[in-house]
Amino acid sequence: MANGKGKILLLENIHNDACRAFEAHGYEVECLSKSLGKAELQESLKDVVALGVRSKTEVTAEMIKASKKLSVVGAFCIGTDKINLAASSEAGIPVFNAPFSNTRSVAELALGHMLALLRFIPDRNNEMHQGIWKKTASGSVELRGKTLGIIGYGNIGSQLSVLAESLGMNVVYYDNCEKLSLGNAVRMHTMEEALRVADVVSVHVSGQVENTNLIGAPQFQMMKTDAIFINLSRGFVVDIDALAARVQSGKLKGVAVDVFPVEPDSGEKFYSPLQGLPNTLLTPHVAGSTQEAQREISEFVSSKMLHFLSRGDTRLSVNFPQIELQQQTESHRILHIHKNIAGVIAGVSQVFAASDYNITGQSLRTTQDIGYAIFDVSSTVSKEILDALWAVPGTIKVRVLS
């Protein structure tokens, strides 16, 4: 342990830049190339102050409650659906993710899949590897002039919209939230409207449980019989058996899938009803896995985690009140995380009023359930003050940063 700051655990082959960033700030860092099972992870978290994961690791409420030293969790990816955010909030643990860092990589792969599938490249490639020379233009078309239907117009969907339009595609999209249409993209009022007019359907929705089987047999029946279908979002969003049946019926021109309902660890055996189907591209959840994206993700998430550990900043946390308070010079910072109930701040104020501490800076933000207050004081924080703050009813956690 370099300077006694604590241990940080990074799982799933997170980019080395993150490891180096934490080590440079005096933390002991353990970097593993794989995820850990629930029991093993829970045991490992007993001495960990910060945890970094990607999309494979599940962080449960039980783990969080048992991890008394854990202060912050970083999802080195976009999705946080594998992390129990409610339990994290209740334990006073902010969670950070990387909502923007790999959007370009995912959008580029979606575009590449479109180009390949519209030209039947998967089939031509397989034939060439079998020694079959089959030069044909049958069914092959250009991207230009085709209509792209984007389901989910968030950071990735909107960037894909711009890229596709620059290549001459017409773009329509459906999102259940109000979004600003970029370029000439047209928002459709229902998903059915988008599916019926699209030559290419690309799915980019979030990992919310409400999106389970968002695209199934009824939705595939709405699509053109020569449409291309791409899913780079979440495996559970699409009914994979219904998709396979649609391809086998000859009513989809091509398919590209990067995410699956069940995803094995790297190197393990993989099974899917989509294997062996014509004009079908299958990739092992690598849409956001480029060197550029992983480097940017590691820098972004590690910096957010370090800013919280050193300054208490929570800006862009997915589950916490947002505070970014300039550090006062020659001061000591107290973080008070509490339930958002009446009387807590009054109790904290009484603690300070009863002492001779001079507060040089302060900030308070709340969500529906959680309150987060930062106080900068001019004097060293005594054990008596800490004990008094912990004793305020509704207190979840108190930390001192010097």
C-alpha positions as CSV (number, residue, x, y, z in Angstrom):
1,M,0.0,0.0,0.0
2,A,1.9,3.0,-1.3
3,N,0.8,5.8,1.1
4,G,-1.8,4.0,3.1
5,K,-4.7,5.4,1.1
6,G,-6.3,2.0,0.5
7,K,-6.7,-0.7,-2.1
8,I,-8.4,-0.4,-5.5
9,L,-9.7,-3.4,-7.4
10,L,-10.1,-3.2,-11.2
11,L,-11.7,-6.2,-13.0
12,E,-12.3,-7.3,-16.6
13,N,-9.1,-6.1,-18.2
14,I,-9.6,-2.4,-17.7
15,H,-7.0,-0.3,-19.6
16,N,-3.6,0.0,-17.8
17,D,-3.9,3.8,-17.9
18,A,-6.5,3.5,-15.1
19,C,-4.2,1.3,-13.0
20,R,-1.3,3.8,-13.5
21,A,-3.6,6.8,-12.6
22,F,-4.6,5.3,-9.3
23,E,-1.0,4.2,-8.4
24,A,0.2,7.7,-9.2
25,H,-2.2,9.0,-6.4
26,G,-0.8,6.5,-3.9
27,Y,-3.2,3.7,-4.0
28,E,-2.5,0.0,-4.0
29,V,-4.1,-1.3,-7.2
30,E,-5.0,-4.9,-8.1
31,C,-5.8,-5.3,-11.8
32,L,-7.4,-8.5,-13.0
33,S,-8.2,-9.6,-16.6
34,K,-11.4,-11.4,-15.6
35,S,-14.6,-10.8,-13.6
36,L,-15.1,-12.5,-10.3
37,G,-17.9,-14.7,-9.1
38,K,-20.3,-13.3,-6.5
39,A,-18.7,-15.1,-3.5
40,E,-15.2,-14.3,-4.5
41,L,-15.9,-10.7,-5.3
42,Q,-17.7,-10.2,-2.0
43,E,-14.7,-11.5,-0.1
44,S,-12.3,-9.4,-2.2
45,L,-14.3,-6.2,-1.4
46,K,-13.7,-6.4,2.3
47,D,-10.5,-4.3,2.0
48,V,-11.3,-2.3,-1.1
49,V,-12.0,1.5,-1.1
50,A,-12.8,1.7,-4.8
51,L,-14.0,-0.9,-7.4
52,G,-13.8,-0.7,-11.2
53,V,-15.8,-3.1,-13.4
54,R,-17.0,-3.4,-17.0
55,S,-20.2,-5.0,-18.3
56,K,-19.7,-8.6,-17.1
57,T,-19.4,-8.1,-13.3
58,E,-22.5,-8.0,-11.2
59,V,-22.4,-5.8,-8.0
60,T,-25.2,-6.8,-5.8
61,A,-26.8,-5.2,-2.7
62,E,-25.4,-8.0,-0.5
63,M,-21.9,-7.2,-1.7
64,I,-22.3,-3.5,-1.1
65,K,-23.7,-3.9,2.4
66,A,-20.8,-6.2,3.3
67,S,-18.1,-3.8,1.9
68,K,-17.6,-1.4,4.8
69,K,-14.6,0.3,3.3
70,L,-16.0,0.7,-0.2
71,S,-16.4,4.4,-1.1
72,V,-16.9,4.6,-4.9
73,V,-17.6,2.3,-7.9
74,G,-16.6,2.9,-11.5
75,A,-18.3,1.3,-14.4
76,F,-15.7,1.4,-17.2
77,C,-18.4,1.2,-19.8
78,I,-21.7,2.9,-20.6
79,G,-24.2,0.5,-18.8
80,T,-24.6,0.4,-15.1
81,D,-27.4,-2.2,-15.1
82,K,-25.2,-4.8,-13.4
83,I,-24.6,-2.5,-10.4
84,N,-27.3,-2.2,-7.8
85,L,-27.6,1.6,-7.8
86,A,-30.2,1.8,-5.1
87,A,-28.1,-0.2,-2.7
88,S,-25.1,1.9,-3.6
89,S,-26.9,5.2,-2.8
90,E,-28.2,3.8,0.5
91,A,-24.6,2.9,1.4
92,G,-23.4,6.4,0.4
93,I,-21.4,5.1,-2.6
94,P,-21.5,7.1,-5.8
95,V,-21.3,5.2,-9.1
96,F,-19.6,6.7,-12.2
97,N,-19.7,5.4,-15.8
98,A,-18.5,6.5,-19.2
99,P,-21.5,7.7,-21.1
100,F,-19.6,9.2,-24.0
101,S,-16.2,7.7,-24.4
102,N,-17.0,4.7,-26.6
103,T,-19.9,6.2,-28.6
104,R,-17.8,6.8,-31.7
105,S,-16.4,3.2,-31.7
106,V,-19.9,1.7,-31.4
107,A,-21.3,4.0,-34.1
108,E,-18.5,3.2,-36.5
109,L,-19.0,-0.6,-36.1
110,A,-22.7,-0.2,-36.7
111,L,-21.9,1.6,-39.9
112,G,-19.4,-1.0,-40.9
113,H,-22.0,-3.7,-40.4
114,M,-24.5,-2.0,-42.6
115,L,-22.0,-1.7,-45.4
116,A,-21.0,-5.3,-45.1
117,L,-24.5,-6.8,-44.8
118,L,-26.0,-4.7,-47.7
119,R,-23.3,-6.3,-49.9
120,F,-23.5,-9.8,-48.5
121,I,-19.9,-9.7,-47.4
122,P,-20.3,-12.4,-44.7
123,D,-21.5,-14.9,-47.3
124,R,-18.9,-13.9,-49.9
125,N,-16.1,-14.1,-47.3
126,N,-17.2,-17.6,-46.1
127,E,-17.3,-18.8,-49.7
128,M,-13.8,-17.6,-50.5
129,H,-12.5,-19.4,-47.4
130,Q,-14.1,-22.5,-48.8
131,G,-12.4,-22.0,-52.2
132,I,-15.6,-20.9,-53.9
133,W,-15.3,-17.9,-56.3
134,K,-18.9,-16.5,-56.6
135,K,-18.8,-13.0,-58.2
136,T,-22.4,-11.7,-58.1
137,A,-24.2,-8.4,-57.6
138,S,-27.5,-10.2,-56.8
139,G,-29.2,-8.3,-53.9
140,S,-26.2,-6.1,-53.2
141,V,-27.1,-2.4,-52.9
142,E,-25.4,0.9,-51.9
143,L,-25.9,2.5,-48.5
144,R,-26.7,5.8,-50.2
145,G,-30.4,6.6,-50.4
146,K,-31.4,3.9,-47.9
147,T,-33.4,4.7,-44.8
148,L,-31.8,4.0,-41.4
149,G,-34.2,3.5,-38.5
150,I,-32.5,4.0,-35.2
151,I,-34.2,2.7,-32.0
152,G,-32.8,4.7,-29.1
153,Y,-31.5,8.1,-30.0
154,G,-29.0,8.6,-27.1
155,N,-25.3,9.3,-27.3
156,I,-24.6,6.4,-29.7
157,G,-27.8,6.6,-31.7
158,S,-27.5,10.3,-32.4
159,Q,-23.8,10.0,-33.4
160,L,-24.6,7.1,-35.8
161,S,-27.3,9.4,-37.2
162,V,-24.8,12.0,-38.2
163,L,-22.4,9.5,-39.7
164,A,-25.1,7.7,-41.7
165,E,-26.4,11.0,-43.0
166,S,-23.0,12.0,-44.2
167,L,-22.9,8.9,-46.4
168,G,-26.2,9.8,-48.0
169,M,-28.7,7.8,-45.8
170,N,-32.1,9.1,-44.7
171,V,-32.4,8.8,-41.0
172,V,-35.5,8.2,-38.9
173,Y,-35.5,7.3,-35.2
174,Y,-37.7,6.4,-32.3
175,D,-37.0,7.3,-28.6
176,N,-39.4,7.3,-25.7
177,C,-37.8,10.6,-24.5
178,E,-37.8,13.9,-26.2
179,K,-34.5,14.3,-28.2
180,L,-33.0,17.0,-30.3
181,S,-32.9,15.7,-33.9
182,L,-29.5,16.2,-35.5
183,G,-29.1,17.1,-39.1
184,N,-32.1,16.0,-41.1
185,A,-33.1,13.1,-38.9
186,V,-36.8,12.7,-38.4
187,R,-38.3,11.5,-35.1
188,M,-41.1,9.0,-35.5
189,H,-43.9,9.0,-32.9
190,T,-44.0,5.2,-32.5
191,M,-41.4,2.4,-32.9
192,E,-43.7,0.7,-35.3
193,E,-43.5,3.7,-37.7
194,A,-39.7,3.6,-37.7
195,L,-39.6,-0.2,-38.2
196,R,-41.9,-0.1,-41.1
197,V,-40.0,2.4,-43.2
198,A,-36.4,1.4,-42.4
199,D,-34.1,-0.5,-44.8
200,V,-31.7,-0.8,-41.9
201,V,-32.8,-1.1,-38.2
202,S,-30.1,-0.4,-35.6
203,V,-30.9,-0.7,-31.9
204,H,-29.1,1.5,-29.3
205,V,-31.4,1.5,-26.2
206,S,-30.3,1.5,-22.6
207,G,-29.9,-1.5,-20.3
208,Q,-33.1,-0.7,-18.3
209,V,-35.0,-3.8,-17.4
210,E,-38.1,-2.3,-19.1
211,N,-36.3,-2.9,-22.5
212,T,-36.3,-6.6,-22.1
213,N,-37.5,-8.2,-25.3
214,L,-38.2,-4.8,-26.7
215,I,-37.7,-6.3,-30.2
216,G,-39.5,-9.7,-30.7
217,A,-41.6,-11.5,-33.2
218,P,-44.3,-8.8,-33.5
219,Q,-41.6,-6.1,-34.2
220,F,-39.8,-8.3,-36.8
221,Q,-43.1,-8.7,-38.6
222,M,-43.3,-4.9,-38.9
223,M,-40.0,-4.7,-40.7
224,K,-39.4,-4.9,-44.4
225,T,-38.7,-8.5,-45.6
226,D,-35.4,-7.3,-47.0
227,A,-34.3,-5.2,-44.1
228,I,-31.0,-5.3,-42.2
229,F,-31.1,-5.7,-38.4
230,I,-28.3,-4.7,-36.1
231,N,-28.2,-4.9,-32.3
232,L,-25.2,-3.4,-30.5
233,S,-27.1,-2.4,-27.3
234,R,-28.0,-5.2,-24.8
235,G,-28.5,-8.9,-25.4
236,F,-31.8,-9.1,-23.5
237,V,-33.3,-6.3,-25.6
238,V,-33.9,-8.7,-28.5
239,D,-35.8,-12.0,-28.5
240,I,-32.9,-14.0,-30.0
241,D,-35.0,-17.0,-31.0
242,A,-37.5,-14.8,-32.8
243,L,-34.6,-13.1,-34.6
244,A,-33.2,-16.5,-35.7
245,A,-36.6,-17.7,-36.9
246,R,-37.0,-14.5,-38.9
247,V,-33.6,-15.0,-40.6
248,Q,-34.4,-18.7,-41.3
249,S,-37.7,-17.7,-42.9
250,G,-35.7,-15.5,-45.4
251,K,-37.5,-12.4,-44.3
252,L,-34.4,-10.4,-43.2
253,K,-31.6,-9.7,-45.6
254,G,-28.9,-9.7,-43.0
255,V,-28.2,-9.5,-39.2
256,A,-25.4,-8.2,-37.0
257,V,-25.4,-8.9,-33.3
258,D,-22.7,-7.9,-30.8
259,V,-24.6,-8.6,-27.5
260,F,-26.3,-11.8,-26.3
261,P,-28.7,-12.9,-23.5
262,V,-25.9,-15.1,-22.1
263,E,-22.3,-14.1,-22.6
264,P,-19.5,-16.5,-21.5
265,D,-16.1,-15.3,-20.3
266,S,-13.5,-14.8,-22.9
267,G,-12.2,-18.1,-24.3
268,E,-15.2,-20.1,-23.2
269,K,-17.6,-21.9,-25.5
270,F,-20.3,-19.8,-27.0
271,Y,-23.7,-21.0,-28.4
272,S,-26.4,-19.1,-30.2
273,P,-29.3,-19.9,-32.5
274,L,-27.8,-17.3,-34.9
275,Q,-24.7,-19.4,-35.6
276,G,-24.4,-20.6,-39.1
277,L,-27.2,-18.4,-40.5
278,P,-26.7,-16.7,-43.9
279,N,-25.4,-13.1,-44.1
280,T,-25.1,-12.9,-40.3
281,L,-22.3,-11.2,-38.4
282,L,-21.7,-12.2,-34.8
283,T,-19.2,-10.5,-32.6
284,P,-18.3,-11.0,-28.9
285,H,-19.5,-7.7,-27.3
286,V,-16.7,-5.7,-28.9
287,A,-18.6,-2.7,-30.3
288,G,-17.0,-0.3,-27.8
289,S,-13.7,-2.2,-27.6
290,T,-11.2,-0.1,-29.5
291,Q,-7.9,1.1,-28.1
292,E,-9.1,4.7,-28.4
293,A,-12.3,4.0,-26.6
294,Q,-10.8,1.9,-23.8
295,R,-8.1,4.5,-23.2
296,E,-10.7,7.4,-23.1
297,I,-12.9,5.3,-20.8
298,S,-10.1,4.5,-18.4
299,E,-9.1,8.2,-18.2
300,F,-12.6,9.5,-17.8
301,V,-13.9,7.0,-15.2
302,S,-10.7,6.9,-13.1
303,S,-10.5,10.7,-13.0
304,K,-14.1,10.8,-11.7
305,M,-13.4,8.2,-9.1
306,L,-10.2,10.0,-8.0
307,H,-12.0,13.4,-7.9
308,F,-14.5,11.9,-5.5
309,L,-11.9,10.2,-3.3
310,S,-9.7,13.3,-3.1
311,R,-12.2,16.2,-3.3
312,G,-15.7,14.7,-2.9
313,D,-16.8,15.7,-6.4
314,T,-19.8,13.8,-7.7
315,R,-20.5,15.6,-11.0
316,L,-21.8,13.0,-13.6
317,S,-22.4,10.3,-11.0
318,V,-25.4,8.2,-12.1
319,N,-26.9,7.8,-8.6
320,F,-25.8,10.7,-6.4
321,P,-26.5,14.4,-5.9
322,Q,-24.2,16.4,-8.2
323,I,-21.6,18.6,-6.4
324,E,-18.3,20.0,-7.6
325,L,-17.0,22.4,-5.0
326,Q,-13.7,24.2,-5.4
327,Q,-11.2,23.1,-2.8
328,Q,-10.3,25.8,-0.3
329,T,-6.6,26.2,0.5
330,E,-5.4,25.3,4.0
331,S,-8.7,23.6,4.9
332,H,-10.1,20.2,5.8
333,R,-13.1,18.8,3.9
334,I,-15.9,16.9,5.6
335,L,-18.3,14.9,3.5
336,H,-21.7,14.2,5.1
337,I,-23.9,11.7,3.2
338,H,-27.4,11.3,4.6
339,K,-31.0,10.3,4.0
340,N,-33.0,13.2,2.5
341,I,-35.2,13.6,5.5
342,A,-36.2,16.6,7.6
343,G,-33.9,17.6,10.4
344,V,-30.6,16.2,9.2
345,I,-29.0,19.5,8.1
346,A,-30.4,21.2,11.3
347,G,-28.6,18.5,13.3
348,V,-25.4,19.0,11.4
349,S,-25.6,22.7,11.9
350,Q,-26.0,22.2,15.6
351,V,-22.8,20.1,15.7
352,F,-20.8,22.9,14.1
353,A,-22.5,25.6,16.1
354,A,-21.5,23.9,19.3
355,S,-17.8,23.8,18.2
356,D,-15.4,26.6,17.3
357,Y,-14.9,25.4,13.7
358,N,-14.8,28.1,11.0
359,I,-16.6,26.9,7.9
360,T,-14.8,28.4,4.9
361,G,-16.9,26.7,2.2
362,Q,-20.0,24.5,2.0
363,S,-22.4,23.0,-0.5
364,L,-25.6,20.8,-0.3
365,R,-27.4,18.9,-3.0
366,T,-30.1,16.3,-2.7
367,T,-32.0,13.7,-4.7
368,Q,-35.3,12.2,-3.7
369,D,-33.7,9.9,-1.3
370,I,-30.1,11.1,-0.6
371,G,-28.6,14.3,0.7
372,Y,-24.9,15.2,0.2
373,A,-23.2,18.0,2.0
374,I,-19.6,19.2,1.8
375,F,-18.1,21.4,4.5
376,D,-14.6,23.0,4.3
377,V,-13.3,23.9,7.8
378,S,-10.1,25.7,8.9
379,S,-9.2,23.4,11.7
380,T,-8.2,19.7,11.9
381,V,-11.3,17.6,12.3
382,S,-11.4,16.0,15.8
383,K,-12.8,12.6,16.6
384,E,-15.4,14.3,18.8
385,I,-16.8,16.2,15.8
386,L,-16.8,13.1,13.7
387,D,-18.6,11.1,16.3
388,A,-21.1,13.9,16.7
389,L,-21.8,14.0,12.9
390,W,-22.2,10.3,12.8
391,A,-24.7,10.5,15.6
392,V,-27.0,12.9,13.6
393,P,-30.2,10.9,12.8
394,G,-30.3,10.0,9.1
395,T,-26.5,10.0,8.6
396,I,-25.3,7.4,6.1
397,K,-21.6,8.1,5.9
398,V,-19.1,10.7,7.1
399,R,-15.6,11.1,5.5
400,V,-12.8,13.6,6.1
401,L,-10.5,14.7,3.3
402,S,-7.4,16.6,4.3
